[in-house]
């Protein structure tokens, strides 16, 4: 083969009939296809939908989404604790321990 030969000529099978080799990138975005079933709670459902954003991000971008969803779920649970419950039953107050 001469030194003036092109790479295409130097590589057997290379040419228009071969598909280009694409490099595998394990950090490339790939949908997880995890089903997200609505709960009926708007705040929780919003967090579940936010998780869908990870399908379009590289793995190094997932942490931000997970932390955001965790914060939202924690806030939703804290709000449940802060809501006033039913009134205490009427009657005699409990006796003080002796």
Buried (B, 14 or more C-beta within 10 A) or exposed (E): EEEEEEEEEEEEEEEEEEEEEEEEEEEEEBEEEEEEEEEEEEBBBEBBEBBEBBBEBEEEEBEEBEEBBEEBBEEBEEEEEEEEEEEEEEEEEEEEEE
